[in-house]
Amino acid sequence: MTEKTLFHQVGDYANRPNPYRLYAEMRKTPVAQDSEDFYTVSTYREVMALLHDPRISSERRPGELGNKEQPAPPIPPFIRRDPPEHDRLRRIAMRPFGPPHTPERIANLEPEIADFVQRTIDGWGNRKEIDVVDDFAYPLPIMVICKLLGVPRDGEEQFHGWVDAIVKGLDAATSDNAEELTKARVAASMELAQYLAGLVAERRKDPRDDMLSELANDDGPDGKLTDPELLTTAVLLLIAGHETTVNLIANGVLTLLRNPDAIDRLRAEPGVVVPMVEELLRFEPPVQFLPNRSAHADIEIDGITIPKGAGIALMTASANRDADRFEDPDRFIPDRPDNQHLGFGSGIHNCFGAPLARLEAQRALSTLFERLEDPSLVEDPPPYRPAAVLRGPRHLKVAFSGLRSG
């Protein structure tokens, strides 16, 4: 049997609890040819350079791994498009989300987020054990993104199933059952798009104060979204606005429980939660790598030429542990200075939902550890989700002696 490359070992579920030893091996060869037409880039300087290189494409390439049996969606989301179309679609999506057009939308959610977090914890009553994922990290982002877009919460269970299928399909390239995962992803995406199409039709007849209404009716300087563009954008916002935040919160709880001194500091200095979340984004990022980039032209980097048309995986979580950029990179330092991590990417494709994810994680972590008495992990490492790209615990059991008053 042919030995698996380091990149394919990252995709092996057995390595989900700790991919960082594999990343350390990867960084010994910063730019490596993984297969005939596929390369990995794993060090901070090189990953950052390519994130800002206009010769790097985010668009689907012919024969992309894991998608050979499935046609591309007719209108890919803007994160899978290049300028100028990427820029136009992103500007339209940003108008109802944040500054300069809607500067207060995220900030105005803070009281509701704070209230939801407190009510969720209050609902645990006399329990002495919770699953952080199911009982805490999952419900909060669902509430927030549904509120933001205007999606009714009565379809939450169905929505959860669609999200799981789509996220698992993101890792088809590194999975043994690539065709099955890809088919499930495509089917779930279509069903979710049909569901959202019904909501869009309602919002055009009866607009409300939500992002979906504004996306459906706004005719700004870049024009209106077509129906296919609107649906793929809405699907993207639902997935991105939910899944990465679940993992950020769950990874954060796991990391803090492994570093109890950080919990003590968070309780004594509530303001440290801001740099602490940035360090979590560096240390245990919810997005581990960007697997679907390609070269528009021959690119020479670190003495290696990546040929035009080749696929590229940018290993951002590996770059975040690069000792040439971060001092003592394998140690969690809550107030790490000059923390220019790649947890939200960089360049034109940086995560525009980052302000919302930061707000949710800051409020969730500070309140949870303010309320829990003597929290401890029931199982370490916990069971992980199948995905290697969007990495986080599937369950995270935490025991505690009681709840402090909120």
LOLUM-464030 format. One record per residue (C-alpha): residue number from 1; x, y, z. Coordinates in nm, 4 decimals, m for minus. Layout:
N
(koldren NUM; (X; Y; Z));
...
This chain:
406
(koldren 1; (0.0000; 0.0000; 0.0000));
(koldren 2; (0.1279; 0.3461; m0.0916));
(koldren 3; (0.2221; 0.5525; 0.2134));
(koldren 4; (m0.0114; 0.8463; 0.2703));
(koldren 5; (0.1280; 1.1946; 0.2250));
(koldren 6; (0.1291; 1.4334; 0.5198));
(koldren 7; (m0.1695; 1.6161; 0.3719));
(koldren 8; (m0.3712; 1.2960; 0.3487));
(koldren 9; (m0.2658; 1.2028; 0.7011));
(koldren 10; (m0.4181; 1.5327; 0.8164));
(koldren 11; (m0.7419; 1.4084; 0.6613));
(koldren 12; (m0.7214; 1.0775; 0.8518));
(koldren 13; (m0.9712; 1.0873; 1.1383));
(koldren 14; (m0.7193; 0.9214; 1.3709));
(koldren 15; (m0.5195; 1.2457; 1.3611));
(koldren 16; (m0.8111; 1.4788; 1.4319));
(koldren 17; (m0.7296; 1.5266; 1.8037));
(koldren 18; (m0.3792; 1.6508; 1.7205));
(koldren 19; (m0.2912; 1.7474; 1.3624));
(koldren 20; (m0.0209; 1.9847; 1.4851));
(koldren 21; (0.2592; 1.7254; 1.4870));
(koldren 22; (0.1839; 1.6688; 1.1181));
(koldren 23; (0.1933; 2.0417; 1.0518));
(koldren 24; (0.5338; 2.0578; 1.2213));
(koldren 25; (0.6591; 1.7953; 0.9747));
(koldren 26; (0.5025; 1.9881; 0.6879));
(koldren 27; (0.6860; 2.3076; 0.7813));
(koldren 28; (1.0185; 2.1321; 0.7230));
(koldren 29; (0.9258; 2.1563; 0.3529));
(koldren 30; (0.7325; 2.4851; 0.3356));
(koldren 31; (0.6135; 2.4263; m0.0222));
(koldren 32; (0.5650; 2.0573; m0.0998));
(koldren 33; (0.4320; 1.8696; m0.3988));
(koldren 34; (0.1650; 1.6399; m0.2606));
(koldren 35; (0.0679; 1.4793; m0.5917));
(koldren 36; (0.1191; 1.5394; m0.9610));
(koldren 37; (m0.0904; 1.8570; m0.9694));
(koldren 38; (m0.1378; 1.9460; m0.6019));
(koldren 39; (0.0847; 2.1373; m0.3578));
(koldren 40; (0.0714; 2.2246; 0.0115));
(koldren 41; (0.2087; 2.5459; 0.1631));
(koldren 42; (0.2568; 2.5376; 0.5385));
(koldren 43; (0.4740; 2.8239; 0.6741));
(koldren 44; (0.3526; 3.1668; 0.7770));
(koldren 45; (0.5518; 3.3819; 0.5357));
(koldren 46; (0.4669; 3.1675; 0.2341));
(koldren 47; (0.0969; 3.1242; 0.3230));
(koldren 48; (0.0572; 3.4974; 0.3852));
(koldren 49; (0.2271; 3.5776; 0.0548));
(koldren 50; (m0.0081; 3.3516; m0.1399));
(koldren 51; (m0.3189; 3.4813; 0.0388));
(koldren 52; (m0.2334; 3.8213; m0.1093));
(koldren 53; (m0.1091; 3.6989; m0.4476));
(koldren 54; (m0.3456; 3.7832; m0.7381));
(koldren 55; (m0.2114; 3.4804; m0.9263));
(koldren 56; (m0.3886; 3.2544; m0.6771));
(koldren 57; (m0.7426; 3.1602; m0.7766));
(koldren 58; (m1.0260; 3.0540; m0.5482));
(koldren 59; (m1.2397; 2.9279; m0.8336));
(koldren 60; (m1.3120; 2.5640; m0.8937));
(koldren 61; (m1.0604; 2.4005; m1.1239));
(koldren 62; (m1.1369; 2.1116; m1.3632));
(koldren 63; (m1.1104; 1.7762; m1.1905));
(koldren 64; (m1.0908; 1.9278; m0.8434));
(koldren 65; (m1.0355; 1.6560; m0.5856));
(koldren 66; (m1.3529; 1.5038; m0.4479));
(koldren 67; (m1.5780; 1.6608; m0.7123));
(koldren 68; (m1.5071; 1.4605; m1.0275));
(koldren 69; (m1.8514; 1.2995; m1.0377));
(koldren 70; (m2.0473; 1.6115; m0.9524));
(koldren 71; (m2.1112; 1.9209; m1.1618));
(koldren 72; (m2.0226; 2.2579; m1.0176));
(koldren 73; (m2.3150; 2.4618; m0.8864));
(koldren 74; (m2.4398; 2.7046; m1.1531));
(koldren 75; (m2.3473; 3.0071; m0.9404));
(koldren 76; (m2.0635; 2.9437; m0.6955));
(koldren 77; (m2.0540; 3.1489; m0.3736));
(koldren 78; (m1.8330; 3.4544; m0.3710));
(koldren 79; (m1.5642; 3.2810; m0.1645));
(koldren 80; (m1.5138; 3.0513; m0.4650));
(koldren 81; (m1.4869; 3.3350; m0.7150));
(koldren 82; (m1.2128; 3.5720; m0.8227));
(koldren 83; (m1.2203; 3.9481; m0.8836));
(koldren 84; (m1.4044; 4.1343; m1.0192));
(koldren 85; (m1.7111; 3.9145; m0.9522));
(koldren 86; (m1.5908; 3.8221; m0.6039));
(koldren 87; (m1.5557; 4.1891; m0.5135));
(koldren 88; (m1.8995; 4.2836; m0.6468));
(koldren 89; (m2.0815; 4.0010; m0.4679));
(koldren 90; (m1.8921; 4.0574; m0.1434));
(koldren 91; (m1.9741; 4.4302; m0.1453));
(koldren 92; (m2.3436; 4.3542; m0.1926));
(koldren 93; (m2.3397; 4.0992; 0.0904));
(koldren 94; (m2.1579; 4.3441; 0.3174));
(koldren 95; (m2.4077; 4.6288; 0.2718));
(koldren 96; (m2.6715; 4.4875; 0.5119));
(koldren 97; (m2.4103; 4.3320; 0.7433));
(koldren 98; (m2.1714; 4.6003; 0.8555));
(koldren 99; (m1.9990; 4.9326; 0.7990));
(koldren 100; (m2.0177; 5.1658; 0.6251));
(koldren 101; (m2.3750; 5.0961; 0.5104));
(koldren 102; (m2.5055; 4.9212; 0.8266));
(koldren 103; (m2.2510; 5.0048; 1.0975));
(koldren 104; (m2.4592; 4.9092; 1.4029));
(koldren 105; (m2.6052; 4.5737; 1.2947));
(koldren 106; (m2.3505; 4.3541; 1.4766));
(koldren 107; (m2.3141; 4.5794; 1.7822));
(koldren 108; (m2.6914; 4.5861; 1.8249));
(koldren 109; (m2.6924; 4.2084; 1.8637));
(koldren 110; (m2.4750; 4.2151; 2.1756));
(koldren 111; (m2.7561; 4.2533; 2.4341));
(koldren 112; (m2.9528; 3.9701; 2.2747));
(koldren 113; (m2.6434; 3.7486; 2.2626));
(koldren 114; (m2.5677; 3.8224; 2.6279));
(koldren 115; (m2.9266; 3.7477; 2.7302));
(koldren 116; (m2.9375; 3.4237; 2.5296));
(koldren 117; (m2.6121; 3.3011; 2.6854));
(koldren 118; (m2.7374; 3.3701; 3.0390));
(koldren 119; (m3.0763; 3.2084; 2.9738));
(koldren 120; (m2.9109; 2.9029; 2.8209));
(koldren 121; (m2.6914; 2.8541; 3.1279));
(koldren 122; (m2.9848; 2.9193; 3.3631));
(koldren 123; (m3.1716; 2.6415; 3.1822));
(koldren 124; (m2.9204; 2.3833; 3.3022));
(koldren 125; (m3.0717; 2.4127; 3.6490));
(koldren 126; (m2.9271; 2.1501; 3.8844));
(koldren 127; (m2.7321; 1.9633; 3.6196));
(koldren 128; (m2.3726; 1.8730; 3.6984));
(koldren 129; (m2.2642; 1.7872; 3.3457));
(koldren 130; (m2.3214; 1.9371; 3.0025));
(koldren 131; (m2.2170; 1.8741; 2.6455));
(koldren 132; (m2.0680; 2.2091; 2.5501));
(koldren 133; (m2.1326; 2.1459; 2.1797));
(koldren 134; (m2.4985; 2.0419; 2.1942));
(koldren 135; (m2.5999; 2.2458; 2.4987));
(koldren 136; (m2.4069; 2.5667; 2.4375));
(koldren 137; (m2.1796; 2.6119; 2.1346));
(koldren 138; (m2.4381; 2.4967; 1.8800));
(koldren 139; (m2.7543; 2.6814; 1.9978));
(koldren 140; (m2.5939; 3.0271; 2.0217));
(koldren 141; (m2.4698; 3.0703; 1.6619));
(koldren 142; (m2.7913; 2.9155; 1.5302));
(koldren 143; (m2.9950; 3.1753; 1.7180));
(koldren 144; (m2.7718; 3.4598; 1.6043));
(koldren 145; (m2.7479; 3.3739; 1.2347));
(koldren 146; (m3.1190; 3.2922; 1.2105));
(koldren 147; (m3.2008; 3.6230; 1.3795));
(koldren 148; (m2.9597; 3.8095; 1.1526));
(koldren 149; (m3.0874; 3.6621; 0.8273));
(koldren 150; (m3.4507; 3.6311; 0.9315));
(koldren 151; (m3.4728; 3.2504; 0.9193));
(koldren 152; (m3.7454; 3.0949; 1.1406));
(koldren 153; (m3.6057; 2.8690; 1.4098));
(koldren 154; (m3.8821; 2.6073; 1.3731));
(koldren 155; (m3.6782; 2.4401; 1.0984));
(koldren 156; (m3.3634; 2.4175; 1.3120));
(koldren 157; (m3.3369; 2.0369; 1.3221));
(koldren 158; (m3.3660; 2.0076; 0.9442));
(koldren 159; (m3.1203; 2.2922; 0.9029));
(koldren 160; (m2.8725; 2.1075; 1.1282));
(koldren 161; (m2.8868; 1.8031; 0.9003));
(koldren 162; (m2.8208; 2.0114; 0.5909));
(koldren 163; (m2.5261; 2.1859; 0.7549));
(koldren 164; (m2.3677; 1.8576; 0.8661));
(koldren 165; (m2.3881; 1.7124; 0.5148));
(koldren 166; (m2.2435; 2.0251; 0.3559));
(koldren 167; (m1.9560; 2.0512; 0.6049));
(koldren 168; (m1.8645; 1.6830; 0.5717));
(koldren 169; (m1.8556; 1.7293; 0.1953));
(koldren 170; (m1.5903; 1.9969; 0.2297));
(koldren 171; (m1.3444; 1.7234; 0.3244));
(koldren 172; (m1.4267; 1.4915; 0.0361));
(koldren 173; (m1.0787; 1.5385; m0.1109));
(koldren 174; (m0.9111; 1.3750; 0.1902));
(koldren 175; (m1.1741; 1.1058; 0.2534));
(koldren 176; (m1.2006; 0.7478; 0.1329));
(koldren 177; (m1.5727; 0.7880; 0.0512));
(koldren 178; (m1.5319; 1.1092; m0.1509));
(koldren 179; (m1.8098; 1.0367; m0.4007));
(koldren 180; (m2.0694; 0.9599; m0.1318));
(koldren 181; (m1.9817; 1.2704; 0.0712));
(koldren 182; (m1.9898; 1.4924; m0.2358));
(koldren 183; (m2.3307; 1.3645; m0.3464));
(koldren 184; (m2.4703; 1.4246; 0.0021));
(koldren 185; (m2.3217; 1.7750; 0.0063));
(koldren 186; (m2.4732; 1.8657; m0.3291));
(koldren 187; (m2.8152; 1.7281; m0.2286));
(koldren 188; (m2.8128; 1.9144; 0.1035));
(koldren 189; (m2.7068; 2.2380; m0.0655));
(koldren 190; (m2.9941; 2.2099; m0.3120));
(koldren 191; (m3.2506; 2.1398; m0.0386));
(koldren 192; (m3.1257; 2.4287; 0.1718));
(koldren 193; (m3.1342; 2.6583; m0.1318));
(koldren 194; (m3.4949; 2.5568; m0.2041));
(koldren 195; (m3.5918; 2.6302; 0.1552));
(koldren 196; (m3.4289; 2.9711; 0.1380));
(koldren 197; (m3.5934; 3.0418; m0.1988));
(koldren 198; (m3.9290; 3.0221; m0.0245));
(koldren 199; (m3.8144; 3.2696; 0.2393));
(koldren 200; (m3.6800; 3.5069; m0.0264));
(koldren 201; (m4.0160; 3.5045; m0.2050));
(koldren 202; (m4.1872; 3.5932; 0.1240));
(koldren 203; (m3.9422; 3.8758; 0.1960));
(koldren 204; (m3.9972; 4.0309; m0.1456));
(koldren 205; (m4.3688; 4.0489; m0.0733));
(koldren 206; (m4.3307; 4.1449; 0.2911));
(koldren 207; (m3.9828; 4.2871; 0.3748));
(koldren 208; (m3.8702; 4.2771; 0.7373));
(koldren 209; (m3.5761; 4.4123; 0.9345));
(koldren 210; (m3.3342; 4.1344; 0.8452));
(koldren 211; (m3.0475; 4.0667; 0.6078));
(koldren 212; (m3.2468; 3.8372; 0.3812));
(koldren 213; (m3.5016; 4.1118; 0.3176));
(koldren 214; (m3.2289; 4.3630; 0.2375));
(koldren 215; (m3.0413; 4.1243; 0.0104));
(koldren 216; (m3.3651; 4.0442; m0.1727));
(koldren 217; (m3.4751; 4.4055; m0.2203));
(koldren 218; (m3.1678; 4.6296; m0.2064));
(koldren 219; (m3.0647; 4.7965; m0.5327));
(koldren 220; (m2.7346; 4.9576; m0.4337));
(koldren 221; (m2.4449; 5.0850; m0.6451));
(koldren 222; (m2.3486; 4.7301; m0.7502));
(koldren 223; (m2.7038; 4.6424; m0.8570));
(koldren 224; (m2.9261; 4.3640; m0.7296));
(koldren 225; (m2.8269; 4.0052; m0.6782));
(koldren 226; (m2.9805; 3.7629; m0.9250));
(koldren 227; (m3.1913; 3.4877; m0.7670));
(koldren 228; (m2.9117; 3.2255; m0.8003));
(koldren 229; (m2.6572; 3.4706; m0.6572));
(koldren 230; (m2.8873; 3.5537; m0.3674));
(koldren 231; (m2.9476; 3.1887; m0.2797));
(koldren 232; (m2.5815; 3.0859; m0.2922));
(koldren 233; (m2.4920; 3.3914; m0.0827));
(koldren 234; (m2.7611; 3.3087; 0.1750));
(koldren 235; (m2.6482; 2.9445; 0.1958));
(koldren 236; (m2.2887; 3.0595; 0.2425));
(koldren 237; (m2.3825; 3.3041; 0.5192));
(koldren 238; (m2.5841; 3.0401; 0.7045));
(koldren 239; (m2.3063; 2.7816; 0.6896));
(koldren 240; (m2.0177; 3.0195; 0.7561));
(koldren 241; (m2.2108; 3.2114; 1.0209));
(koldren 242; (m2.2843; 2.8975; 1.2155));
(koldren 243; (m2.0310; 2.6210; 1.1736));
(koldren 244; (m1.7068; 2.8084; 1.2329));
(koldren 245; (m1.8452; 2.9791; 1.5435));
(koldren 246; (m1.9558; 2.6469; 1.6945));
(koldren 247; (m1.5998; 2.5201; 1.6551));
(koldren 248; (m1.4446; 2.8427; 1.7823));
(koldren 249; (m1.6474; 2.8261; 2.1054));
(koldren 250; (m1.5989; 2.4512; 2.1566));
(koldren 251; (m1.2255; 2.4678; 2.0824));
(koldren 252; (m1.2057; 2.7649; 2.3177));
(koldren 253; (m1.3707; 2.5817; 2.6074));
(koldren 254; (m1.1470; 2.2789; 2.5506));
(koldren 255; (m0.8314; 2.4923; 2.5415));
(koldren 256; (m0.9197; 2.6892; 2.8544));
(koldren 257; (m1.0019; 2.3744; 3.0510));
(koldren 258; (m0.6606; 2.2421; 2.9529));
(koldren 259; (m0.5115; 2.5706; 3.0764));
(koldren 260; (m0.6845; 2.6410; 3.4113));
(koldren 261; (m0.4577; 2.9389; 3.4863));
(koldren 262; (m0.6193; 3.1101; 3.1882));
(koldren 263; (m0.9638; 3.0552; 3.3431));
(koldren 264; (m0.8486; 3.2141; 3.6682));
(koldren 265; (m0.7160; 3.5098; 3.4753));
(koldren 266; (m1.0345; 3.5468; 3.2725));
(koldren 267; (m1.2388; 3.5622; 3.5937));
(koldren 268; (m1.0024; 3.8167; 3.7494));
(koldren 269; (m0.9557; 4.0283; 3.4341));
(koldren 270; (m1.2715; 4.0070; 3.2165));
(koldren 271; (m1.1155; 4.2343; 2.9539));
(koldren 272; (m0.8520; 3.9717; 2.8716));
(koldren 273; (m1.1221; 3.7818; 2.6800));
(koldren 274; (m1.0533; 4.0034; 2.3760));
(koldren 275; (m0.6866; 3.9029; 2.3194));
(koldren 276; (m0.7696; 3.5555; 2.4517));
(koldren 277; (m1.0109; 3.4905; 2.1641));
(koldren 278; (m0.7438; 3.6107; 1.9214));
(koldren 279; (m0.5017; 3.3609; 2.0722));
(koldren 280; (m0.7628; 3.0859; 2.0412));
(koldren 281; (m0.7971; 3.1732; 1.6735));
(koldren 282; (m0.4222; 3.1234; 1.6394));
(koldren 283; (m0.3815; 2.8238; 1.8689));
(koldren 284; (m0.6919; 2.6144; 1.7820));
(koldren 285; (m0.8541; 2.7775; 1.4779));
(koldren 286; (m1.1923; 2.6472; 1.3587));
(koldren 287; (m1.0712; 2.6573; 0.9966));
(koldren 288; (m0.7517; 2.4529; 0.9683));
(koldren 289; (m0.6624; 2.5050; 0.6042));
(koldren 290; (m0.7899; 2.6365; 0.2719));
(koldren 291; (m0.7894; 2.3340; 0.0406));
(koldren 292; (m0.9238; 2.4712; m0.2860));
(koldren 293; (m0.6850; 2.7269; m0.4301));
(koldren 294; (m0.5107; 2.7049; m0.7668));
(koldren 295; (m0.2426; 2.8845; m0.9640));
(koldren 296; (m0.3403; 3.1225; m1.2466));
(koldren 297; (0.0236; 3.1231; m1.3596));
(koldren 298; (0.3529; 2.9603; m1.2697));
(koldren 299; (0.4396; 3.0783; m0.9164));
(koldren 300; (0.7852; 3.0456; m0.7682));
(koldren 301; (0.7902; 3.0467; m0.3902));
(koldren 302; (1.0567; 2.9192; m0.1500));
(koldren 303; (1.2570; 2.7914; m0.4466));
(koldren 304; (0.9702; 2.5750; m0.5757));
(koldren 305; (0.7700; 2.6466; m0.8911));
(koldren 306; (0.3998; 2.5730; m0.8590));
(koldren 307; (0.2861; 2.5290; m1.2195));
(koldren 308; (m0.0116; 2.7052; m1.3714));
(koldren 309; (m0.3329; 2.5120; m1.3066));
(koldren 310; (m0.2000; 2.3194; m1.0054));
(koldren 311; (m0.4132; 2.2919; m0.6926));
(koldren 312; (m0.2889; 2.4429; m0.3683));
(koldren 313; (m0.3798; 2.3886; m0.0026));
(koldren 314; (m0.2882; 2.6813; 0.2214));
(koldren 315; (m0.2299; 2.5309; 0.5681));
(koldren 316; (m0.3273; 2.8302; 0.7810));
(koldren 317; (m0.3344; 2.6397; 1.1124));
(koldren 318; (0.0199; 2.5252; 1.0445));
(koldren 319; (0.1251; 2.8821; 0.9645));
(koldren 320; (m0.0229; 2.9886; 1.2998));
(koldren 321; (0.2259; 2.7572; 1.4757));
(koldren 322; (0.5304; 2.8738; 1.2787));
(koldren 323; (0.8176; 2.9523; 1.5194));
(koldren 324; (0.9648; 3.1965; 1.2681));
(koldren 325; (0.6590; 3.4182; 1.3230));
(koldren 326; (0.5291; 3.3343; 1.6724));
(koldren 327; (0.7458; 3.2940; 1.9801));
(koldren 328; (0.6811; 2.9682; 2.1665));
(koldren 329; (0.4043; 2.8846; 1.9161));
(koldren 330; (0.2829; 2.5641; 2.0809));
(koldren 331; (0.2007; 2.7424; 2.4065));
(koldren 332; (m0.1340; 2.9124; 2.4697));
(koldren 333; (m0.0603; 3.2717; 2.5769));
(koldren 334; (m0.3884; 3.4590; 2.6487));
(koldren 335; (m0.2500; 3.8082; 2.5851));
(koldren 336; (0.0043; 3.7215; 2.3167));
(koldren 337; (0.1418; 4.0458; 2.1653));
(koldren 338; (0.1486; 4.1182; 1.7916));
(koldren 339; (m0.0858; 3.8287; 1.7245));
(koldren 340; (m0.1362; 3.8603; 1.3493));
(koldren 341; (m0.2825; 3.5119; 1.3167));
(koldren 342; (m0.4504; 3.3645; 1.0102));
(koldren 343; (m0.7530; 3.2307; 1.1969));
(koldren 344; (m0.9830; 3.4343; 0.9736));
(koldren 345; (m0.7568; 3.4204; 0.6700));
(koldren 346; (m0.6154; 3.7337; 0.5101));
(koldren 347; (m0.6366; 3.9261; 0.1857));
(koldren 348; (m0.9516; 3.9689; m0.0222));
(koldren 349; (m1.1032; 3.6458; 0.1106));
(koldren 350; (m1.0631; 3.7233; 0.4800));
(koldren 351; (m1.3743; 3.6256; 0.6766));
(koldren 352; (m1.6127; 3.9198; 0.6694));
(koldren 353; (m1.8154; 3.7600; 0.9493));
(koldren 354; (m1.5159; 3.7851; 1.1828));
(koldren 355; (m1.6593; 4.0694; 1.3982));
(koldren 356; (m1.9716; 3.8648; 1.4722));
(koldren 357; (m1.7769; 3.5451; 1.5493));
(koldren 358; (m1.5479; 3.7383; 1.7829));
(koldren 359; (m1.8426; 3.8915; 1.9669));
(koldren 360; (m2.0176; 3.5567; 2.0129));
(koldren 361; (m1.7025; 3.3801; 2.1336));
(koldren 362; (m1.6067; 3.6588; 2.3742));
(koldren 363; (m1.9485; 3.6678; 2.5343));
(koldren 364; (m1.9891; 3.2900; 2.5417));
(koldren 365; (m1.6515; 3.2125; 2.7001));
(koldren 366; (m1.6494; 3.4939; 2.9548));
(koldren 367; (m2.0024; 3.4145; 3.0767));
(koldren 368; (m1.9598; 3.0379; 3.0807));
(koldren 369; (m1.6500; 3.0441; 3.3005));
(koldren 370; (m1.7984; 3.3144; 3.5188));
(koldren 371; (m2.0967; 3.0877; 3.5913));
(koldren 372; (m1.9500; 2.7336; 3.6141));
(koldren 373; (m1.8130; 2.6164; 3.9497));
(koldren 374; (m1.5098; 2.3851; 3.9298));
(koldren 375; (m1.5455; 2.2878; 3.5614));
(koldren 376; (m1.3451; 1.9904; 3.4318));
(koldren 377; (m1.3263; 1.7781; 3.1207));
(koldren 378; (m1.4994; 1.4404; 3.1333));
(koldren 379; (m1.3030; 1.3062; 2.8371));
(koldren 380; (m0.9793; 1.4307; 2.6839));
(koldren 381; (m0.9356; 1.4208; 2.3948));
(koldren 382; (m1.3042; 1.4432; 2.3117));
(koldren 383; (m1.4581; 1.2820; 2.0031));
(koldren 384; (m1.4136; 1.5071; 1.7013));
(koldren 385; (m1.6286; 1.5836; 1.4017));
(koldren 386; (m1.5256; 1.4057; 1.0815));
(koldren 387; (m1.4179; 1.7274; 0.9070));
(koldren 388; (m1.0484; 1.8153; 0.8904));
(koldren 389; (m1.1027; 2.1600; 0.7345));
(koldren 390; (m1.3605; 2.2815; 0.9883));
(koldren 391; (m1.2138; 2.1060; 1.2917));
(koldren 392; (m1.3834; 2.0900; 1.6304));
(koldren 393; (m1.5219; 1.8471; 1.8901));
(koldren 394; (m1.8437; 1.6634; 1.8075));
(koldren 395; (m1.9117; 1.6361; 2.1790));
(koldren 396; (m1.7382; 1.8063; 2.4696));
(koldren 397; (m1.8570; 1.6765; 2.8071));
(koldren 398; (m1.7830; 1.9096; 3.0985));
(koldren 399; (m1.8551; 1.8337; 3.4642));
(koldren 400; (m1.9037; 2.1047; 3.7280));
(koldren 401; (m2.0189; 2.1295; 4.0888));
(koldren 402; (m2.2822; 2.3980; 4.0357));
(koldren 403; (m2.3740; 2.7311; 3.8807));
(koldren 404; (m2.2909; 3.0758; 4.0124));
(koldren 405; (m2.5677; 3.3309; 3.9877));
(koldren 406; (m2.5676; 3.5343; 3.6688));
